[in-house]
Amino acid sequence: MFVLLDNAIFIVGYKAMLHIHSVREECEILELMQQIDPMTRKPMKGKVLFVKNGAVVICRIQVNNLICVEKFSDFAQLGRFTLRTEGKTVAVGKVTDLYVASGSS
């Protein structure tokens, strides 16, 4: 889950640099799952096609290499991240769940 800060529009396929504790890794947004109403903190209805400035969204983010992260609920200091593009922080967020893609041998 993250909050957009800058005048950015996020869509599926958006690429940015993920900064989490001391790790910097290129990432891509795979799926915008739910938008959260910032006032009530409850999920909004409807399919999310894009999100813009000030939006709170739950999404799936994929990195190219394996990195060590923790869920925010388990270890808050290692569960916070920022997304940066062109030297600007465009979003801040927290890790709510982890998905491990199974690779083929």
Stockholm file with secondary structure:
# STOCKHOLM 1.0

chainA/1-105         MFVLLDNAIFIVGYKAMLHIHSVREECEILELMQQIDPMTRKPMKGKVLFVKNGAVVICRIQVNNLICVEKFSDFAQLGRFTLRTEGKTVAVGKVTDLYVASGSS
#=GR chainA/1-105 SS CEEECSSCEEETTCEEEEEETTEEEEEEEEEEEEEECTTTCCBCSSCCCEEETTCEEEEEEEESSCCCCCCTTTCGGGSEEEEEETTEEEEEEECCCCCCCCCCC
#=GC SS_cons         CEEECSSCEEETTCEEEEEETTEEEEEEEEEEEEEECTTTCCBCSSCCCEEETTCEEEEEEEESSCCCCCCTTTCGGGSEEEEEETTEEEEEEECCCCCCCCCCC
//
